[in-house]
Amino acid sequence: MLLSDFPRAKLAHLPTPLEFLPRLTEHLGGPDIYVKRDDCTGLATGGNKTRKLEFSMGEALAKGADTIITVGAIQSNHVRQTAAAACKLGLACEVMLEHRVTKPGDTYRNSGNVFLDRIFGANLREYPAGTDFDAAMREISNEVRAKGGAPYFIPGGASNPVGALGYVDCGIELLQQLDEQKLEIDHIISATGSAGTHAGLVVGLRGSGSELPILGIGVNAPQDVQEERVFKLAVETAELVSAPNCVVREDIVADCNYIGAGYGVPTDGMNEAVLMLARFEGLLFDPVYSGKALAGMIDYIRQGRFKKGQKIVFLHTGGSAGLFAYADALKF
Ligand SMILES: *Cc1c(COP(=O)(O)O)cnc(C)c1O
């Protein structure tokens, strides 16, 4: 797996820290809990999309693009990081925002990530849920070309094989840190949404010969749909890095029992997890992804599915900017 063969724009602070969480570990009384701090990637409050964007933006620049087109929910962390990356690289940014949450309040529609998108000067267009975004993207591409521009489309979450390279890289980086810190861990846990993070991580580990199990905690789709989505993208990504067949279907495990009423809808477990990590470790997580994934991890520990004597790593994918959009929804 030679990632140096791919064009890459430098956007992230790497490597991100791998840290032990002593007070949370003691509080829960289960395994030793470590956190991989991808909330510290450094671009516009950080998060997992920055790693992916290094490769997506690298390809955009290599292809001579001057305008990035992308898509996400109103409170998309991906859109926020893309808008910031476009500024840093001197590119225009056209954004399709999807109304995925029903009856969003004023704070949801104006604070958090979308507020930052406006600061970065991205051109925002809003669409109802279920819009045909391929068609909308083609329309915007034609508009850009008609004005003499060169568009480059980055899919939602930058979750295509090129974007997933960012998490192949993260997998390799993590293995190196575990080696340096002489840590033998039993499990990795991460939120899994548009699938690029989960798929890239699996390829990074298996392609390096590591059999470490990875648990994805789903945030939108049912388990069978999510696992197939991750597997398909992992297979494509493995081919891209010339490590075909390094991933088998059994490598992909998602638990989608912590979604609650739906994507972006708060749950009691998320609420508890966000407050617990803040109050025991001074860490901020988000209501849509990392908070729900943490709720899953905490439940697994309480059920004894991760136990004392084991070591686990939680991948912190960031998203704290989204907290502000949920100021009225969190319970204290
Ligand atoms: C996008 C995102 C995820 C999920 O990553 P995918 O690659 O879309 O599966 C997790 N956490 C946060 C904070 C995110 O913004």
The ligand as an SDF file (V2000), in Angstrom:
LIG
                    3D

 15 15  0  0  0  0  0  0  0  0999 V2000
  -18.7730   12.2170    9.0980 C   0  0  0  0  0  0  0  0  0  0  0  0
  -18.5600   11.9300   10.5270 C   0  0  0  0  0  0  0  0  0  0  0  0
  -18.5030   10.6060   11.0070 C   0  0  0  0  0  0  0  0  0  0  0  0
  -18.7240    9.4080   10.1410 C   0  0  0  0  0  0  0  0  0  0  0  0
  -17.7050    9.1870    9.2200 O   0  0  0  0  0  0  0  0  0  0  0  0
  -18.0830    8.5010    7.8420 P   0  0  0  0  0  0  0  0  0  0  0  0
  -16.8040    8.4070    7.1180 O   0  0  0  0  0  0  0  0  0  0  0  0
  -19.1010    9.3870    7.1840 O   0  0  0  0  0  0  0  0  0  0  0  0
  -18.6760    7.1650    8.1360 O   0  0  0  0  0  0  0  0  0  0  0  0
  -18.2510   10.4000   12.3510 C   0  0  0  0  0  0  0  0  0  0  0  0
  -18.1010   11.4400   13.1950 N   0  0  0  0  0  0  0  0  0  0  0  0
  -18.1650   12.7180   12.7840 C   0  0  0  0  0  0  0  0  0  0  0  0
  -18.0140   13.7940   13.7950 C   0  0  0  0  0  0  0  0  0  0  0  0
  -18.3980   13.0030   11.4330 C   0  0  0  0  0  0  0  0  0  0  0  0
  -18.4770   14.2760   11.0400 O   0  0  0  0  0  0  0  0  0  0  0  0
  1  2  1  0
  2  3  1  0
  2 14  2  0
  3  4  1  0
  3 10  2  0
  4  5  1  0
  5  6  1  0
  6  7  2  0
  6  8  1  0
  6  9  1  0
 10 11  1  0
 11 12  2  0
 12 13  1  0
 12 14  1  0
 14 15  1  0
M  END
$$$$
